[in-house]
Amino acid sequence: MTTSLTARLEREVDPSRRMQIIEEELCPPEPQLLDTCVLQNLDRVNRQIELSGPISWDDEAVAGLARTYGAELADDLIDLGLLYKEFENRSGYPWLVSRASQAEASLAGGVKGVRLLSILDFFHGHQDDWSDDAHPRVAKGLLFASRSYRVSPLLLRGLAVSSVDEVHSATGPLSFLPDEGDRMVVAGALIANVPVVLTTDRKTFWKHRVQLDDLGLAVMRPTELLKLYEPYWQALDEEFEQRRGARSWNPPIT
């Protein structure tokens, strides 16, 4: 948190206004759409927690993970786990899944496919529980639409297409993504107005993040996202601590 923002919060006496400032200045873009690779890694994190309990990432454990997956992916896996548990302990997961990811997950066979569909269903259940005003600009219902639906002509015009099918076609605005499943995931995010795709796969969305950003969709890795959430959570914790202190203060007896 910057010095100027800290000073601004200290000057503000209205608690509701302080919360508004925190949300406007520090809250990362929400919600985030999970790609299939992130879901696979969340399943890995979840199974590790179930088997061994909370993970302590000391130097030896981090080095072992880096030897297995490489340093950058190891950082993403650790930070993905931190995000997962932090959201669980706070106000819930700001994460979305889509029918496109469900279709990709269903292609995985055996136990792996069952686990992947299970964690996808877990997050799908959470997003169904959101109130309609949780993220009013996001049309989350379109992510699992089972039949044709009408999309704003302005959105289609912005993508230089005239129909939804053209958005994810091999010759459409997402033609730089060679995999049809990836195009379907991105098309769903664009149509539903989801601001961010969260990924741990550097060979697909991350590789094409500049082109996707030009279309209005940010691509983030867990490490990037955690760095955005840390000052936001710190500000929230300090605000709640200040409120607890105000409630417990007793005036001196004269």
Phi, psi and omega in degrees: 000133183287159180298320181295321179291321177300315180295322179297318179292323180294327180283334185281123183266343182275115182301321180294325178290324176298318178297321179297319179296316180299315181296317183290322188267333191238338184294125178297163179297126182228153353278177178243136177271129181274130173276171186296326180295319177296320178298319177300317182286329174294323175298319179298315179298315182297318179293323179296319179294319179295323183282318190240358184081186180307138184268133175260113185269076173280178185301322182292317180294319178296317179297320179295319178294320179295323178295326182280317189244353188092152188297316185292314179293325177300317177299318180296319181294317179297313183289329174297318177297321179295318177299315182303311181288324180294317177298321179299323183273350181254241188256017179104175186271125175273041188246142180240152170233168186223166176298327179296317177293324177298319179295319178295317181296327182291344178283340179283131183265173173064206183297322180301315180295320179297315180296318182295316178294328180294315181287329175296317178297326178301311181287327176300319178298321179294318182289333175293334181279348179298142171286158184296336182264008178298314176221079190298339181276352184256126179269074188297334179298333180289341182291338178235025179298131184261357178219174182297147184218160182270133179244149181306127177302330179294321178296314180297319179296322178296333178265004178061040176226169180243356180212162179297318182300328179291336182299317183256012179287161182292345180247009183270197184293346179254021184298342179288348174265110185291334184270129182297321179299320178295320179296323179294319178298312181293318179301318178300318179296316181295315183292323180275357179065038174280130187281336190221140165252128178262128184219155169241008183258111183280355185265351183240262186300318181297321180297329184250027186296329181292315178297321180290324177297325177297334178270000178096013181240117178278145175245127182230150170262157181306321181298318177296315184294319179299321179297331177283324183284330186302311178292331177294312178296321179299315180296319178296316181297318180294322178295315180293324177295321178296320180291321177297320178296321180294323180289329184272355183285133176243131180294149179294146179277129181250000000 
